[in-house]
């Protein structure tokens, strides 16, 4: 039995100071949905911010009620005695601005109109999220985070934190991430977006007022996403060419188990996730490019950083392959930064960052112990 | 200036003998659209059958008129003095049964109803195509083909020929192909199919009578297909993160050049290709598994073969990687067959099999010279 943080309660925190976003739009106010686990120490030096990926949120660990079916999305990593140990750290989970889990986003009612923002909600960049998260740290009276931790798009936020607020991050844990998307990464995102944008139920992003959701598009986007989260080998081990009924049916119903799995994932996702948030998150991924203002060179950008880094990648991850993590490591070294790097053997592709695995968790635990020794001394 | 076969004219050949398909359905008759280049020799021993891939057809080389904008899809490979030399071989291009370029398929008028077949057109397997192609060889009075040649799904047809009609194939050239699809391959196909099947304009496959086509679905399917035809590196070299307008626009219009390319490819394809044919072709891919009746073992299946083989793969092809071609080679060797294998360095991914490249063409040319020496002696 692994320990859990137990029953947790999210809180909605209101930010009434306007925020000027990278897109040029200013939001007069916004809410962030947040969960915290563990206790902030007297020096306020033991806070760990967890940044979520494309479809994540603030509910990172524990359960919302006794009969909650599943725990938070990173419950294997975070809890008492776990690699990110809530007996020693104050852990903050936040749903990013633009999300669909309680933070202000496209599906939120715009007080100016009394209708959901929909198509009028601005695009939000990784640097904007970092700004809202910095204000969240202010809210808790935290001057410096012990660590910012994230996988995938979450890792990009950790990286951006170290550049934008160098003095406010002691450590950055950048997992299964990349310094910027490749053309292929953008291409996958664009197919997913086009599936949503061309769904007749999208209505230019204002589907709320039509009482529909672009379910078909969102379902396709998620099915495609899932292919890129799993490895070819992992899918082969789990599904191979297994047939649903044991024989060919010669039709378009589910024939292979992999089809059943993907369609189920797509259906489930389209029941609860907001399409505008999905679009916005994929654009944040596309735009992320911290070296952009230095002719595409990450090194000068990272010279700003003061944090120390742990970079982790997984061998069969082809969405953000180990080569992409090594680009980050190389840039950090060239910028004179302190970086540890681990490449974990795994068959689980990109999804490996979410899964329980002894070598991976041992590395995370060892690194967190080092942070503990610094901040809880 | 490379030589061309010049102006070519397709012919529609009627087959009035019923064909019992693998799905259990019998078609009473069908037409095949065909082009031929070069001359059949007196011994009728110099015929080369070209099998097409997912979106291919009978128009393999030459042009249909002086002002035809583009030549046939494999014009770089086939023509006078080219690797498949029409001065020495009689080359046959055929649009497969179920196609949408003149052969009987879902968009053909069903004489029984006076309406397009649509949803009533049966699924067709690779082995069914081979049967129709064998009848096509009969039509030309050809007992044995000098070679069956194909890339991707075309390579699967070449492989199937050697098993089903061992005595009728002298050589099989299996290029950028695979012995069967992986779960990931099937997954990509299923996302493409779901895009078409859930398009409101699909109408269960009978969109013809509604005067619409499921353009959105077909466009998404093609966009996704294109990602898998190109390599990550190739896309990076060609498009990278190049912006259409030089700066971020913060919207869902084309931002990166790769988006423009994919959307253009999708739009173009959805203008001319039939959605039911696309569905049917992807299912033929999924079902192909010549080792299936031998507990998934390709070796006993290939023991039937008498042909000699050339297997070719391309280093950056991740749709059907070199490892998949090596599976074929290994099975052929274990079955005691004669096989040559070439792994070509290329940045062009799966698409490399369609492109002009000296090392690739030199290998094809050398192998074809060997066939020439045998059949035109």
Interface residues (C-beta under 8 A of the other chain):
Chain A: X22 X23 X24 X122 X123 X180 X181 X182 X183 X184 X186 X187 X188 X190 X191 X193 X194 X195 X197 X198 X199 X200 X216 X219 X220 X223 X224 X226 X227 X230 X232 X235 X236 X238 X239 X240 X241 X248 X250 X251 X252 X255 X256 X258 X259 X262 X263 X266 X279 X283 X286 X287 X289 X296
Chain B: X22 X23 X24 X122 X123 X180 X181 X182 X183 X184 X186 X187 X188 X190 X191 X193 X194 X195 X197 X198 X199 X200 X216 X219 X220 X223 X224 X226 X227 X230 X232 X235 X236 X238 X239 X240 X241 X248 X250 X251 X252 X255 X256 X258 X259 X262 X263 X266 X279 X283 X286 X287 X289 X296
